[in-house]
Amino acid sequence: MYKVLIVEDDPVIAAAVVKELSRWGLEAKAATDFANVLQEFVQYAPQLVVLDISLPFFNGYYWCQEIRKLSGVPILFLSSASDNMNIIMAMDMGADDFIPKPFDLSVLTAKVRALLRRTYQFSAAQSLLEHRGAVLNLADGTLTVSGQTAELTRNEFRILKLLMEHRGQTVSRDTIMTDLWKSDSFIDDNTLTVNVNRLRKKLEGLGLPDFIGTKKGLGYYVR
């Protein structure tokens, strides 16, 4: 089931859109924290975003840009500011479509379903892992923190993915090495230490120096 995040500060409109999309078999959720829309996006991991322009704290253009730093999911703007300049700005910011208010719910639903078909008919949805503001993109192996992006090696990516998937737990060194061996990566105890240290340096460069902790004699964990 595709998930759709509705970023609309009018609760009546948001509830109506959620209800209509749900009738068509989509999972829809209305954003509630307009100061932290990106965090809601990462946690919900939708396949499409319906985004208003006029919002509290930051406008839709800002959130569109922030989402585009992490993901290529379709973004459908929904706004009463529907003059040509706003439509052009929305598209330039990375939007995929624009619906002016007032609008017909059936038209909105048709556009949402069309965007989902076009986007995911030939490719799988992009997946993200998030912890403490660090966003690991499973599609391209990049790590993003506060708008800064770092490229990870294959081993660094697999180590961080494993730790983030098991947040709150200590992952043994043997488990990590076994996981890396499965991907045909040559890895031994010394090589693992080198890879973890390099990964820690990249996290430190992104402002997260204590992201990976060590449980002596056991393994590693994300704090």
C-alpha positions in Angstrom: 0.0 0.0 0.0 1.4 3.4 -1.0 1.7 6.0 1.7 0.9 9.7 1.2 1.9 12.5 3.5 -0.4 15.5 3.5 1.3 18.7 4.6 -1.7 21.1 4.9 -2.3 23.4 7.9 -6.1 23.6 7.3 -7.4 20.6 9.3 -10.6 20.4 7.4 -8.9 20.2 4.0 -6.3 17.8 5.4 -8.9 15.5 6.9 -10.9 15.5 3.7 -7.9 14.6 1.6 -6.8 11.8 4.0 -10.4 10.4 3.9 -10.6 10.5 0.1 -7.2 8.9 -0.5 -8.0 6.2 2.0 -11.2 5.4 0.1 -9.0 4.5 -2.9 -6.8 2.1 -1.0 -4.0 4.5 -0.1 -2.5 5.0 3.3 -2.7 8.8 4.0 -1.5 10.8 7.0 -1.8 14.5 7.7 1.4 16.2 9.1 0.9 17.8 12.6 4.3 19.3 13.4 4.8 22.1 10.9 8.1 23.2 12.4 9.5 19.7 11.7 8.0 18.5 8.5 11.2 16.9 7.3 11.3 14.7 10.5 7.7 13.6 9.9 8.6 12.8 6.3 11.6 10.7 7.3 9.7 8.8 10.0 6.6 8.2 7.9 8.6 7.4 4.7 5.8 8.2 2.2 5.8 7.4 -1.5 4.2 10.8 -2.3 3.8 14.2 -0.6 0.9 16.6 -1.0 2.3 20.0 0.0 0.7 23.4 0.6 2.7 26.6 0.0 1.4 28.7 2.8 2.4 27.0 6.1 3.3 28.0 9.6 7.0 28.4 10.4 8.4 27.6 6.9 6.6 27.7 3.5 6.1 24.7 1.2 9.0 25.8 -1.1 11.4 25.4 1.9 10.1 21.9 2.7 10.1 20.9 -0.9 13.8 21.8 -1.1 14.6 20.0 2.2 12.8 16.8 1.0 14.6 17.0 -2.3 18.0 16.8 -0.5 17.0 13.4 0.7 14.5 11.9 -1.7 13.0 11.9 -5.2 9.5 11.0 -4.1 6.8 12.8 -6.1 5.6 16.1 -4.6 2.2 17.5 -5.5 1.7 21.2 -4.6 -1.8 22.2 -3.4 -2.3 26.0 -3.0 -4.5 29.0 -3.4 -1.4 30.8 -4.6 -1.9 29.5 -8.1 -0.6 32.3 -10.3 1.9 31.4 -13.0 4.9 32.6 -10.9 4.0 30.3 -8.0 3.5 27.4 -10.3 6.8 28.0 -12.0 8.6 28.4 -8.6 7.0 25.1 -7.4 8.3 23.2 -10.4 11.7 24.8 -10.1 11.9 23.7 -6.5 11.3 20.1 -7.5 7.5 19.7 -7.5 6.0 17.2 -9.9 2.5 18.7 -10.2 0.4 21.6 -9.0 -3.3 21.8 -8.1 -4.9 25.2 -7.4 -7.4 25.7 -4.6 -10.3 25.4 -4.5 -10.1 21.9 -6.0 -12.1 18.8 -6.6 -11.1 15.8 -4.4 -11.7 13.4 -7.3 -9.2 15.4 -9.5 -6.6 15.4 -6.7 -7.0 11.7 -6.2 -6.6 11.0 -9.9 -3.4 13.1 -10.0 -2.0 11.3 -6.9 -2.7 7.9 -8.4 -1.2 8.9 -11.8 1.9 10.2 -10.1 2.3 7.0 -8.1 1.8 4.8 -11.2 4.4 6.8 -13.2 6.9 6.8 -10.4 6.7 3.3 -9.1 5.6 1.2 -12.1 9.2 0.5 -13.1 11.1 1.1 -9.9 10.8 0.4 -6.2 10.1 3.1 -3.7 13.1 4.8 -2.2 13.9 3.7 1.4 15.4 5.8 4.2 16.7 5.0 7.7 16.8 7.8 10.2 18.3 8.1 13.7 19.1 11.3 15.6 18.9 13.4 12.5 21.2 11.1 10.4 19.4 9.9 7.3 20.8 6.9 5.5 19.5 6.6 1.9 19.3 2.9 1.0 18.9 3.6 -2.7 22.2 5.4 -3.3 24.2 4.7 -0.1 24.5 8.3 1.0 24.4 9.7 4.5 22.8 13.1 5.1 22.8 15.2 8.3 21.4 18.7 8.5 21.6 19.2 4.7 25.2 17.9 4.5 25.7 14.7 2.5 28.6 12.2 2.7 29.4 9.4 0.3 29.9 6.0 2.0 32.0 3.1 0.8 30.1 -0.2 0.5 31.4 -1.6 3.8 30.7 1.7 5.6 27.2 1.7 4.2 26.5 -1.9 5.3 27.9 -1.4 8.7 25.9 1.7 9.4 22.7 0.2 7.9 23.1 -2.9 10.2 23.6 -0.7 13.3 20.7 1.6 12.4 18.4 -1.3 11.8 19.3 -2.6 15.3 19.2 0.7 17.1 19.0 0.2 20.9 20.9 -3.1 20.6 24.6 -4.0 20.5 25.6 -5.7 17.3 28.5 -8.1 17.7 31.7 -7.8 15.6 31.1 -11.3 14.4 27.6 -10.5 13.2 28.9 -7.4 11.3 31.7 -9.4 9.7 29.3 -12.2 8.7 26.9 -9.6 7.1 29.8 -8.1 5.1 31.1 -11.5 4.0 27.6 -12.1 2.5 28.2 -9.2 0.2 31.5 -10.7 -1.0 33.5 -8.1 0.9 36.8 -9.3 2.2 36.7 -8.5 5.9 38.5 -9.6 9.0 38.8 -8.2 12.6 41.4 -5.6 11.7 39.6 -4.5 8.5 36.4 -4.1 10.5 38.1 -1.8 13.0 39.5 0.3 10.1 36.1 0.6 8.5 34.3 1.6 11.7 37.0 4.2 12.4 36.6 5.7 9.0 32.8 5.7 9.4 33.1 7.5 12.7 35.3 10.2 11.1 32.7 10.8 8.4 30.0 11.0 11.1 32.1 13.4 13.1 32.5 15.6 10.0 28.8 15.8 9.8 28.5 16.9 13.4 27.8 13.5 15.1 31.1 12.5 16.8 29.5 10.1 19.3 27.0 8.4 16.9 28.6 4.9 17.1 29.4 3.5 20.6 31.5 0.5 21.5 30.5 -2.1 24.0 33.9 -3.5 25.0 34.3 -7.2 24.2 30.8 -7.3 22.5 30.5 -5.0 19.5 29.0 -1.7 18.4 25.7 0.2 18.7 24.2 3.6 17.7 23.8 5.9 20.6 
